[in-house]
Amino acid sequence: KVRTAILISGRGSNMVAIAQAAQATDYPAEIVGVISNRPDAKGLERAKALGLNTDIVDHKLYDNRKAFEQALHAQLLALDPEIICCAGFMRILTPWFVSQWHGRLINIHPSLLPKYKGLNTHQRAIEAGDTHAGVSVHWVTAELDGGEVIDQRSIEILPHDTADTLAERLLPVELALYPDALEAVALQFQKQPRQ
Ligand code: GAR
């Protein structure tokens, strides 16, 4: 199985969806650890309840982004993952960190990339008059939310949708997409590990 680490900052529902999928004997990835940059992330309890190894690298304890990322990098090296999934991980990663894990880092972003990189994606889709909103799993590169899309799914924006109702209706779509996208990436790794 392909060793996979998950980075979270909050609720952890995508992390749980991945971890539950990974419990199937024929799933190609195994979860070797969950790291949160927030000590109070709800997802940490959920990860422990699933029997997963958890760690905290609290960004507030470091003087700057580089120092935080070096600590995060060290924790990841200890887990020795082949793939790292950002799952609601809300820290921007520097080119240095991304280059350390090039071709191994993936993220889920709540928009139909390349549209709406960054924050407030659903509000921006509604304000633009878009007919659909969605969610994408993509490779992480030095450009924020700019790496190649691995897979994405969409739903229709309804007349009375708000950012909150869209997020609520998209959540089950996300939770189905991320395990499927990780499965596809892990199968590629099994065939041909990236260098
Ligand atoms: C998810 O909706 C995810 O798409 C989004 O944060 C939420 C995390 O929920 N990610 C981003 O906005 C990344 N910029 P979760 O912690 O319950 O998985």
Residues whose N, C-alpha, C, O or C-beta is under 5 A from the ligand:
A	BS01	GAR	G10 R11 G12 S13 N14 M15 A87 G88 F89 I108 H109 P110 G118
